[in-house]
Every structure is written in C-alpha cells, then in structure tokens.
Amino acid sequence: MNPDNQKHNVFISYSTRNSDIAQRICYLLEENGLKCWIAPRNISSGKIYIEEIGDAIRSTKIVVLVYSSFSQASRYVNNEIEMAYSYNKPIISFNIDNAEPKDEMAYFLKVSQWLPAFPDPEAEYETLIKDAKQLCDEKSDAPIITDFTNYKEEDMSKHKKDYLSLILLFTPVYWASFIYMGLTSHKRLWTVMGLIYLIPSIIILLLEFQIIGYLFIMRPLLNLFILLFAMFWIIAIIHGFLIRNEFLTRKSILRFTFSDEKLFEYLYEEYIHI
C-alpha cells in the first residue's frame, strides 16, 4: 500500500483494562501530529470487527502496544500483534508493568522495539513519541508535546442523549423515528418497521386527495383510516420505547471501553453486528 494513501500513522493495541493509558498515549501522539487508530473510537458501526481491525493494522505505518499482564492475557491483543507481525509492521512495545511476554506474544515481539515504562509510564511518553515519529518518518523540528492541559476524558453520558428518535415518536411522522434508528444503527429491520408504519399515512394522504368532489362518499372510509392511523401511532410509541434502549446501546457501545473484554465481545456481537 502506498504510504500516501494511509489514513492513520499509528495503530494502538491495548487491553481494555489499560484503556486510561492507551487513551492518553493516543492523545499525545495526535497532539504531536501522528494520526492514530484506536478501538473502539475508530470502529465503524455495522462493520465486521475482525475485518476492520485487520484493515486498520494493514493501513497504518506502525503499531504501538501498551504491554502489560492484561494485554498478555487478551486474545484480542494477541491477534492484533500477530496481524502486525504478519504485515511486517514495526511494533513499539510500551511496557507499563514488569510482566514478561510468553508463548505466541513472546514470538511476535522478538523483533519489536521495547520501551520500559514501569513504574512511571508518563516519564517515558516523550521517548515513545520520538520513537513513533522516527518510525513513521515524520521529520519535524517542532518541540515534543507532553502536556495534558487540554486532555479530557470522554463523557459517555452524551452518547445516551439522542432525543431525536423520541421526539419523532410523538409527531405525526412517528414512522420516521424507526427509519432514523434503523439507518443510524445499521439495523435494517427497524428501517423496514418504519416503512410499514408509514403505510397508514400514505393511505390517508391518498384518500385526502381523492375526496375532493366525493366528500360524502369517502368520509366513512377516511374516518376508518384515520382510526387505523391513530392505532398504528399508539402501537409505534409503545414499540419505539421497547427498542429505543437497544438503539442507544448500539450507538454508545463503540464509544465505550469496557473493563471486561469478554463483556465487550458479547455486547459488540449482540448489538453491533448485523
């Protein structure tokens, strides 16, 4: 792949138990001009997880591993390092504890660049940035930034505040709520539900145009479909509340870093995969 076509400079591999350090490393690298790929931030909704990880590693210049006993035990991290090794990507192992690599991890890291960062990872951030920039061929005279003044941990509550789907449920275009939830969550079934709920609205509009000149003949039929419309609306509100929690979960899960990797795997497969 042509390096000019690469979207990211650095792929950050880490155990979710070390997410705080991984997020800080990502922040500093990007503050110093290196664009990072980090899960779950860069995972696209509706995509196959393993394929997206593979594409990301293949398209980046280097891999930074936040190495610890947790990453050693994580099959996700092991898979990512195996991919990086198979794609011949330079690996910087940023060791945040005194655990020694073993088994497959030891084999894949035998040619990696080791950076001991235990017991004070922050003291080695500047070295990590310099090494990463050098491996990425990013030559610059700009001073290395290791300042966390503007660093903010992401407020996960904002991902639960999508009110548009709720507002639409209580308007005459209630069906648009399902279409909106379906399209933004890549959930085809919800989009189809929205189209089904749209049917009474279309029928009423057609009847409304047809009753000009036939008001007394069509009024009973129009009233019948207005009643049907009202029934659909009530059912849609109830239905919408039932699926809204899953909708919010699907929207927020890719922005959330779980402390339990098995839980992350379950929730990702349950709510994100089609």
C-alpha positions as a Python dict, from the first residue, in 0.01 Angstrom:
ca = {
    (1, 'M'): (0, 0, 0),
    (2, 'N'): (125, 345, -86),
    (3, 'P'): (207, 528, 239),
    (4, 'D'): (48, 842, 98),
    (5, 'N'): (-284, 661, 97),
    (6, 'Q'): (-260, 559, 461),
    (7, 'K'): (-531, 713, 676),
    (8, 'H'): (-352, 659, 1008),
    (9, 'N'): (7, 658, 1123),
    (10, 'V'): (-28, 451, 1439),
    (11, 'F'): (-244, 156, 1543),
    (12, 'I'): (-274, 137, 1922),
    (13, 'S'): (-315, -213, 2063),
    (14, 'Y'): (-413, -248, 2428),
    (15, 'S'): (-616, -437, 2681),
    (16, 'T'): (-930, -254, 2782),
    (17, 'R'): (-804, -275, 3141),
    (18, 'N'): (-530, -35, 3035),
    (19, 'S'): (-760, 197, 2842),
    (20, 'D'): (-672, 503, 3050),
    (21, 'I'): (-305, 487, 2946),
    (22, 'A'): (-393, 392, 2588),
    (23, 'Q'): (-623, 695, 2555),
    (24, 'R'): (-352, 923, 2693),
    (25, 'I'): (-96, 783, 2450),
    (26, 'C'): (-341, 835, 2165),
    (27, 'Y'): (-396, 1195, 2274),
    (28, 'L'): (-23, 1273, 2292),
    (29, 'L'): (61, 1108, 1961),
    (30, 'E'): (-212, 1303, 1785),
    (31, 'E'): (-104, 1625, 1959),
    (32, 'N'): (235, 1560, 1802),
    (33, 'G'): (99, 1511, 1451),
    (34, 'L'): (56, 1133, 1436),
    (35, 'K'): (-294, 1024, 1349),
    (36, 'C'): (-397, 718, 1549),
    (37, 'W'): (-637, 429, 1502),
    (38, 'I'): (-773, 310, 1835),
    (39, 'A'): (-1068, 91, 1926),
    (40, 'P'): (-1346, 146, 1995),
    (41, 'R'): (-1324, 506, 1869),
    (42, 'N'): (-1243, 418, 1510),
    (43, 'I'): (-1465, 111, 1470),
    (44, 'S'): (-1748, 179, 1226),
    (45, 'S'): (-2097, 68, 1325),
    (46, 'G'): (-2221, -226, 1120),
    (47, 'K'): (-1872, -342, 1020),
    (48, 'I'): (-1721, -682, 1094),
    (49, 'Y'): (-1492, -628, 1392),
    (50, 'I'): (-1205, -857, 1292),
    (51, 'E'): (-1205, -730, 933),
    (52, 'E'): (-1192, -369, 1045),
    (53, 'I'): (-904, -442, 1282),
    (54, 'G'): (-714, -617, 1003),
    (55, 'D'): (-769, -331, 760),
    (56, 'A'): (-659, -78, 1021),
    (57, 'I'): (-335, -261, 1101),
    (58, 'R'): (-259, -316, 733),
    (59, 'S'): (-308, 53, 652),
    (60, 'T'): (-106, 203, 939),
    (61, 'K'): (267, 260, 947),
    (62, 'I'): (344, 129, 1295),
    (63, 'V'): (179, -43, 1590),
    (64, 'V'): (213, 80, 1948),
    (65, 'L'): (142, -194, 2200),
    (66, 'V'): (52, -98, 2556),
    (67, 'Y'): (204, -409, 2706),
    (68, 'S'): (101, -545, 3046),
    (69, 'S'): (-7, -871, 3205),
    (70, 'F'): (-359, -784, 3090),
    (71, 'S'): (-256, -745, 2726),
    (72, 'Q'): (-60, -1069, 2753),
    (73, 'A'): (-382, -1245, 2859),
    (74, 'S'): (-601, -1072, 2600),
    (75, 'R'): (-670, -1278, 2290),
    (76, 'Y'): (-768, -957, 2108),
    (77, 'V'): (-427, -804, 2170),
    (78, 'N'): (-254, -1129, 2076),
    (79, 'N'): (-449, -1140, 1749),
    (80, 'E'): (-364, -777, 1673),
    (81, 'I'): (8, -831, 1735),
    (82, 'E'): (1, -1145, 1522),
    (83, 'M'): (-155, -943, 1240),
    (84, 'A'): (104, -667, 1282),
    (85, 'Y'): (382, -925, 1268),
    (86, 'S'): (235, -1089, 957),
    (87, 'Y'): (205, -749, 784),
    (88, 'N'): (565, -671, 878),
    (89, 'K'): (467, -361, 1075),
    (90, 'P'): (718, -206, 1319),
    (91, 'I'): (596, -261, 1675),
    (92, 'I'): (679, -44, 1975),
    (93, 'S'): (608, -230, 2296),
    (94, 'F'): (537, 26, 2569),
    (95, 'N'): (576, -188, 2881),
    (96, 'I'): (373, -50, 3171),
    (97, 'D'): (442, -334, 3415),
    (98, 'N'): (716, -591, 3469),
    (99, 'A'): (532, -882, 3306),
    (100, 'E'): (737, -1085, 3060),
    (101, 'P'): (589, -1186, 2724),
    (102, 'K'): (531, -1556, 2678),
    (103, 'D'): (407, -1810, 2426),
    (104, 'E'): (294, -1654, 2096),
    (105, 'M'): (330, -1300, 2227),
    (106, 'A'): (700, -1358, 2302),
    (107, 'Y'): (749, -1488, 1948),
    (108, 'F'): (574, -1195, 1781),
    (109, 'L'): (754, -937, 1994),
    (110, 'K'): (1103, -1079, 1943),
    (111, 'V'): (1180, -815, 1678),
    (112, 'S'): (983, -532, 1837),
    (113, 'Q'): (1121, -218, 1991),
    (114, 'W'): (1093, -238, 2370),
    (115, 'L'): (1034, 69, 2580),
    (116, 'P'): (1032, 2, 2955),
    (117, 'A'): (778, 235, 3117),
    (118, 'F'): (740, 79, 3460),
    (119, 'P'): (671, 208, 3722),
    (120, 'D'): (618, 559, 3576),
    (121, 'P'): (472, 547, 3221),
    (122, 'E'): (442, 927, 3198),
    (123, 'A'): (820, 963, 3227),
    (124, 'E'): (858, 768, 2901),
    (125, 'Y'): (589, 940, 2692),
    (126, 'E'): (840, 1174, 2529),
    (127, 'T'): (1063, 883, 2426),
    (128, 'L'): (761, 699, 2287),
    (129, 'I'): (659, 1000, 2079),
    (130, 'K'): (1012, 1045, 1941),
    (131, 'D'): (1041, 677, 1851),
    (132, 'A'): (697, 672, 1690),
    (133, 'K'): (769, 981, 1481),
    (134, 'Q'): (1100, 836, 1370),
    (135, 'L'): (944, 504, 1264),
    (136, 'C'): (668, 693, 1081),
    (137, 'D'): (929, 906, 900),
    (138, 'E'): (768, 1216, 1044),
    (139, 'K'): (1056, 1466, 1048),
    (140, 'S'): (980, 1788, 1226),
    (141, 'D'): (1163, 2046, 1431),
    (142, 'A'): (852, 2111, 1638),
    (143, 'P'): (901, 2052, 2012),
    (144, 'I'): (756, 1732, 2158),
    (145, 'I'): (427, 1796, 2338),
    (146, 'T'): (367, 1602, 2658),
    (147, 'D'): (116, 1843, 2809),
    (148, 'F'): (-225, 1711, 2921),
    (149, 'T'): (-372, 2056, 2986),
    (150, 'N'): (-638, 2017, 2716),
    (151, 'Y'): (-689, 1645, 2764),
    (152, 'K'): (-1042, 1549, 2860),
    (153, 'E'): (-1177, 1205, 2925),
    (154, 'E'): (-1479, 1142, 2709),
    (155, 'D'): (-1815, 1199, 2874),
    (156, 'M'): (-2001, 878, 2792),
    (157, 'S'): (-2334, 1019, 2910),
    (158, 'K'): (-2363, 1233, 2597),
    (159, 'H'): (-2400, 918, 2387),
    (160, 'K'): (-2719, 840, 2574),
    (161, 'K'): (-2880, 1174, 2492),
    (162, 'D'): (-3015, 1112, 2146),
    (163, 'Y'): (-3362, 1263, 2175),
    (164, 'L'): (-3450, 1282, 1805),
    (165, 'S'): (-3588, 928, 1790),
    (166, 'L'): (-3801, 1000, 2098),
    (167, 'I'): (-3935, 1333, 1966),
    (168, 'L'): (-4028, 1180, 1629),
    (169, 'L'): (-4233, 911, 1803),
    (170, 'F'): (-4473, 1177, 1933),
    (171, 'T'): (-4522, 1353, 1600),
    (172, 'P'): (-4748, 1254, 1305),
    (173, 'V'): (-4432, 1130, 1132),
    (174, 'Y'): (-4376, 872, 1407),
    (175, 'W'): (-4264, 623, 1142),
    (176, 'A'): (-3958, 840, 1077),
    (177, 'S'): (-3832, 751, 1427),
    (178, 'F'): (-3788, 386, 1324),
    (179, 'I'): (-3628, 477, 993),
    (180, 'Y'): (-3389, 712, 1174),
    (181, 'M'): (-3294, 450, 1433),
    (182, 'G'): (-3252, 188, 1163),
    (183, 'L'): (-3032, 398, 936),
    (184, 'T'): (-2807, 538, 1209),
    (185, 'S'): (-2764, 197, 1374),
    (186, 'H'): (-2740, -5, 1051),
    (187, 'K'): (-3038, -211, 1168),
    (188, 'R'): (-3235, -299, 855),
    (189, 'L'): (-3527, -446, 1047),
    (190, 'W'): (-3601, -113, 1218),
    (191, 'T'): (-3593, 66, 884),
    (192, 'V'): (-3842, -185, 744),
    (193, 'M'): (-4063, -131, 1051),
    (194, 'G'): (-4063, 240, 980),
    (195, 'L'): (-4174, 180, 622),
    (196, 'I'): (-4456, -44, 744),
    (197, 'Y'): (-4570, 219, 993),
    (198, 'L'): (-4566, 468, 706),
    (199, 'I'): (-4841, 281, 515),
    (200, 'P'): (-5144, 431, 704),
    (201, 'S'): (-5006, 782, 649),
    (202, 'I'): (-4976, 722, 274),
    (203, 'I'): (-5330, 579, 256),
    (204, 'I'): (-5476, 879, 439),
    (205, 'L'): (-5294, 1121, 209),
    (206, 'L'): (-5425, 938, -97),
    (207, 'L'): (-5778, 943, 38),
    (208, 'E'): (-5748, 1309, 128),
    (209, 'F'): (-5668, 1396, -231),
    (210, 'Q'): (-5941, 1168, -368),
    (211, 'I'): (-6228, 1301, -155),
    (212, 'I'): (-6240, 1633, -339),
    (213, 'G'): (-6581, 1617, -505),
    (214, 'Y'): (-6668, 1290, -328),
    (215, 'L'): (-6667, 1414, 29),
    (216, 'F'): (-6982, 1236, 148),
    (217, 'I'): (-6897, 909, -24),
    (218, 'M'): (-6538, 889, 101),
    (219, 'R'): (-6578, 1031, 451),
    (220, 'P'): (-6663, 697, 624),
    (221, 'L'): (-6362, 534, 461),
    (222, 'L'): (-6141, 828, 553),
    (223, 'N'): (-6256, 809, 914),
    (224, 'L'): (-6174, 439, 920),
    (225, 'F'): (-5818, 501, 810),
    (226, 'I'): (-5778, 793, 1049),
    (227, 'L'): (-5865, 548, 1326),
    (228, 'L'): (-5618, 299, 1182),
    (229, 'F'): (-5356, 574, 1172),
    (230, 'A'): (-5418, 654, 1540),
    (231, 'M'): (-5390, 286, 1634),
    (232, 'F'): (-5063, 250, 1444),
    (233, 'W'): (-4932, 561, 1615),
    (234, 'I'): (-5007, 427, 1964),
    (235, 'I'): (-4853, 90, 1879),
    (236, 'A'): (-4549, 265, 1734),
    (237, 'I'): (-4493, 466, 2052),
    (238, 'I'): (-4502, 153, 2264),
    (239, 'H'): (-4283, -33, 2015),
    (240, 'G'): (-4043, 260, 1990),
    (241, 'F'): (-3987, 267, 2365),
    (242, 'L'): (-3911, -104, 2362),
    (243, 'I'): (-3635, -80, 2100),
    (244, 'R'): (-3502, 263, 2197),
    (245, 'N'): (-3283, 120, 2473),
    (246, 'E'): (-3113, -115, 2226),
    (247, 'F'): (-3080, 174, 1982),
    (248, 'L'): (-2897, 386, 2240),
    (249, 'T'): (-2680, 90, 2338),
    (250, 'R'): (-2582, 29, 1977),
    (251, 'K'): (-2491, 396, 1936),
    (252, 'S'): (-2284, 415, 2251),
    (253, 'I'): (-2112, 78, 2269),
    (254, 'L'): (-1847, 164, 2012),
    (255, 'R'): (-1760, 471, 2215),
    (256, 'F'): (-1730, 283, 2540),
    (257, 'T'): (-1430, 94, 2669),
    (258, 'F'): (-1527, -197, 2889),
    (259, 'S'): (-1309, -333, 3165),
    (260, 'D'): (-1413, -686, 3080),
    (261, 'E'): (-1306, -798, 2732),
    (262, 'K'): (-1546, -1092, 2726),
    (263, 'L'): (-1828, -850, 2802),
    (264, 'F'): (-1707, -624, 2520),
    (265, 'E'): (-1706, -919, 2280),
    (266, 'Y'): (-2059, -1021, 2382),
    (267, 'L'): (-2204, -671, 2359),
    (268, 'Y'): (-2030, -597, 2030),
    (269, 'E'): (-2163, -912, 1867),
    (270, 'E'): (-2508, -870, 2026),
    (271, 'Y'): (-2571, -508, 1935),
    (272, 'I'): (-2338, -407, 1653),
    (273, 'H'): (-2312, -697, 1412),
    (274, 'I'): (-2592, -734, 1159),
}
